[in-house]
């Protein structure tokens, strides 16, 4: 039975409320009604949440806690209760909330005994007490109650005690909403007319954050990895015309990126997602990135943070390790790896040609977008140095916990030394030796760090962690170098060790300073050695990031490596380079047999639009995450090479290191436009530095047009069947190629077009293009030379005449804007013979520049 008072507001009023960073929030007015029903479910006794008649929610949090808690089966009568519709998407749409003027009466008691309190919902009434103190809205309270029940299942055991889950969920609620109300006046709620209380108005936000566990997120991404995509959509626009090897190479790798906020792009859910977990070093040897862990699982993370100079760089502060954080803004990345043997485009719907497939799931976010819920001891020290403690970021409870941990660690002596990382090599699989046992034997990940030792080895009675440097650690009488070798478990420090930064290396449970002294290399008498001492890092040693001392700023800047741009690499002559560039394209490598190899080909560019090819051979290194278009990479120790044709590219060396320094919009990453080039200048330039450029000119004439049905396996002409006697393929693809002359006023160029670019070049509609393909089915191929005669067809052929008319029409001979790649294997000059009467003349002629069209730009 339900009734309501006509004197109160019977209609819901809504007004938009827009806040920065949030969607429009609707403010509604509740109805005051009376209701009678039976309690069917106890959601949380401590939070005062129940379900009546299996469909109506009941909230008693705004009233004093009753002596007898409601039980399932109790019949209740509610008077002057507020009716709310959809205050929280995680609860039933219809909600009844009691205020201080409401009355609740149990008309019939349940015969069932009281249920055992649910461990997921603490029964200490912490949430109602916080509601009374903070005076938040009912929508926020319901969201915090639902979050507390989920966190009790997924929090890492030992991070927080059970009674702290409610406080944590409330803290998260304040972090998400960032707004509150004034002080609650309970006397006005009971006595004022007309009646006003916190339940009179409530907010409805359909875009409120939705919590998801780490394992739940991983399972969703892996489940939708292949079901959400069709293989044909992974191919370029000219996919139907690709050969067998081209199709399988294009399908070997693909990527799907989703954002945590649906308003920012494609997302996994309709509501913004919220993640909680502890940042940790990678637990698996094959990982090269930090991981986020909760009680349900772990997930790899590509993390960046803001450096002291304000720029973005790879994560470097070890104080974040062990912090319980809330991640609101992140990108979910799913990389697909497919091994297939599809004969042609028409066979993509047959899964029998797929030999193996797997996916790799990880997150991308910046530490600037995290909210610390439970800082580590090192983070407490770091925040204290920044003066954040006075702003309330470190609570008294955390300070007490820090003191307890420091007291407990006081009985563990250690030694330490301060180092400055100068160079870091990449992780590689190396043979650890036959002397090791178990899982340590065989190939293990290893990398080395070359560092400068700042000061002597210092003994401590307790672990100093990341405390400020002391005077005895700043002695710089001599400059020692050391090479740190990290292998096996120690390779997990790879994500946080960055060049040009200071770290404190701590060897625990010892007072012997010799353990941190590197071993030299012995040589023969009379031989001068120019090698640094080496030090094998042990599994129980720790690194802590230190604030850069002001007294060493000059020293730091002098030893900082020179980071080049793409333009600098193209113009320099160094053999070993360190460059920073944005990834604009990614592709796979093929071996000599045409199959996919364990490698990646990246096309990187800078702000000028100049691009560079980078080849990564990953057969002996763990797979690095984050090599996505849109991300900015720091490529250290790469070899600059020049091809036989004069093109410049870079390749991976055993000492090379790849670091993601900035995250971009990987879903819609567009590289900067290529530089505008004049054909006359481009043709006379002997240097092969600028390979890709934009060209604007007029089409002078056609030189060649070739249309052909080819075998998808061997590439021979396909006429009813493959023309090659050694091939029995029954699949064919339509391929097109064109060559024309373009003039921009400064010079001429021969431009090649192929694939999907030929149809818009000829100005043909889709139906005309399909009819042209059907007409060529019988003859297999045709070649048209508009400046001469066809070498295949007779002059009376109507198809030839049609193509000749198309090539010489005004639709084709028009102004074009192209993005082209210059062929680098052409000669600068060539000798030509001219005849004039009975005399022959020899002269040197600069051949026209040869270009390959990559894109037809809009005029």
Buried (B, 14 or more C-beta within 10 A) or exposed (E): EBEBEEEBBEEBEEEEEEEEEBBEBBBBBBBBBBBBBBBBEBBBBBBBBBBBEEEBBBBBBBBEEEEEBBBBEBBBBBBBBBBBEBBBBBBBEBBBBBBBBBEBEBEEEBEEEEEEBBEBBBBEBBBBBBBBEBBBBBBBBBBBBBBBBBBBEBBBEEBBEEEBBBBBBBBBBBBBBEEEEEEBEEEEBEEEEEBEBBBBBBBBBEBBBBBBBBBBBBBBBBEBBBEEBEBEEBBEEBBBBBBBBBBBBBBBBBBBBBBBBBEBBEBBEEBBBBBBBBBBBBEEBEBBBBBBBBBBBBBBBBBBBEBEEEEBBBBBBBBBBBBBBBBBBBBBBBBBBBBBBBBBBEBBEEEEBBEEBEBBBBBBBBBEBBBBBBBBBBBBBBBBBEEBBEEEBBBEEBEEBBEEBBEEBEEEBBBBBBBBBBBBBBBBBBEBEEEBEEEEEEEBBBBBBBBBBBBBBBEBEBBBBBBEBEEEBEEEEEEBBBBBBBBBBBBBBBBBBBBBBBBBBBBBEBEEBEEBBBEEEEEEEEEEEEEBBBBEBEEEBBBBBBBBBEEBEEBBEEEEEEBBBBBBBBEEEEEEBBBBBBBBBBBBBBEEEEBBBBBBBBBBBBEBBBBBBBBBBBEEBBBBBBBBBBBBBBBBBBBBEEEEEBBBBBBBBEBBBBBBBBBBBBBEBEBBEBEEBBBBEBBEBEEBBBBBBBBBBEBEBBBBBBBBBBBBBBBBBBBEEBBBEEBEBEBBBBBBBBBBBBBBEBBBBBBBBBBBBBBEBBEBEEEBBEEBBEBBEEBBBBBBBBEEEBEBBEEEBEBBEBBBEBBBEEEBBEEBBBBBBBBBEBEEEEEEEEEEEEEEEEEEEEEBBBBBBBEBBEE
